[in-house]
Amino acid sequence: MAKGRHWVAAWLVAFLATTWVVYARQTAAIRAARELAELRARRANLEAHRADLERRIRAAQGRSVLVPRAQQRLGLHLPSDSEIILLPAPGGSH
């Protein structure tokens, strides 16, 4: 009977080892899924921040913002029609 007990013990050890491996893999998978969710949330946050910055840049590049700044800080003004001179491009077209 000692032979049978050894087989039962061996099968029990094999079962426990397999169960431990499955548990370890599941734990690692859950951890990886959490990290992936955190990274996705962080990416979404960064993309929203980027979109906000791009919107602010477009707004700051607008004429309604640049003209008053140029007038206040640099003393520039919008030219009248008589102040505009069109120059021909070098090389001239035939």
C-alpha positions as CSV (number, residue, x, y, z in Angstrom):
1,M,0.0,0.0,0.0
2,A,3.0,2.3,0.5
3,K,3.2,2.4,-3.3
4,G,-0.4,3.7,-3.7
5,R,0.1,6.3,-1.0
6,H,3.2,7.6,-2.9
7,W,1.1,7.9,-6.1
8,V,-1.6,9.8,-4.2
9,A,1.0,12.1,-2.7
10,A,2.6,12.7,-6.1
11,W,-0.7,13.5,-7.7
12,L,-1.6,15.8,-4.8
13,V,1.7,17.6,-5.2
14,A,1.2,17.9,-8.9
15,F,-2.3,19.2,-8.4
16,L,-1.1,21.8,-5.9
17,A,1.7,22.9,-8.1
18,T,-0.6,23.3,-11.1
19,T,-3.1,25.2,-9.0
20,W,-0.4,27.5,-7.7
21,V,0.8,28.2,-11.3
22,V,-2.7,28.9,-12.5
23,Y,-3.2,31.2,-9.5
24,A,0.1,33.0,-10.1
25,R,-0.8,33.6,-13.8
26,Q,-4.3,34.8,-12.9
27,T,-2.8,37.3,-10.4
28,A,-0.3,38.5,-12.9
29,A,-3.1,38.9,-15.5
30,I,-5.2,40.9,-13.1
31,R,-2.3,43.1,-12.3
32,A,-1.5,43.7,-16.0
33,A,-5.2,44.5,-16.6
34,R,-5.2,47.1,-13.9
35,E,-2.0,48.7,-15.2
36,L,-3.5,48.7,-18.7
37,A,-6.6,50.4,-17.5
38,E,-4.5,53.0,-15.6
39,L,-2.4,53.6,-18.7
40,R,-5.5,54.0,-20.9
41,A,-7.0,56.5,-18.4
42,R,-3.7,58.4,-18.3
43,R,-3.6,58.5,-22.1
44,A,-7.2,59.7,-22.3
45,N,-6.3,62.5,-19.8
46,L,-3.2,63.5,-21.8
47,E,-5.1,63.5,-25.1
48,A,-7.7,65.8,-23.5
49,H,-5.0,68.0,-22.2
50,R,-3.4,68.1,-25.6
51,A,-6.7,69.0,-27.3
52,D,-7.2,71.8,-24.8
53,L,-3.7,73.1,-25.5
54,E,-4.2,73.0,-29.2
55,R,-7.6,74.8,-28.8
56,R,-5.9,77.5,-26.8
57,I,-3.1,77.8,-29.4
58,R,-5.6,78.2,-32.2
59,A,-7.4,80.8,-30.2
60,A,-4.2,82.7,-29.4
61,Q,-3.2,82.7,-33.1
62,G,-6.5,84.3,-34.1
63,R,-6.7,87.9,-35.4
64,S,-8.9,89.0,-32.6
65,V,-6.1,88.2,-30.1
66,L,-3.0,89.1,-32.2
67,V,-4.1,92.5,-33.5
68,P,-4.8,94.1,-30.0
69,R,-1.6,92.7,-28.7
70,A,0.4,94.0,-31.6
71,Q,-1.2,97.4,-31.1
72,Q,-0.7,97.6,-27.4
73,R,2.8,96.0,-27.0
74,L,4.5,96.9,-30.2
75,G,2.6,100.1,-31.2
76,L,1.6,98.6,-34.5
77,H,-1.6,99.5,-36.4
78,L,-3.6,97.9,-39.2
79,P,-2.5,99.5,-42.5
80,S,-4.9,101.6,-44.5
81,D,-5.4,100.8,-48.2
82,S,-2.9,103.6,-49.2
83,E,-0.2,102.0,-47.1
84,I,-0.3,98.6,-48.8
85,I,2.2,98.1,-51.6
86,L,2.1,94.9,-53.7
87,L,5.6,93.8,-54.8
88,P,6.1,91.5,-57.8
89,A,7.7,88.2,-57.1
90,P,11.4,87.8,-58.1
91,G,11.9,86.0,-61.4
92,G,8.7,87.4,-62.8
93,S,6.2,85.2,-64.6
94,H,6.2,85.1,-68.4
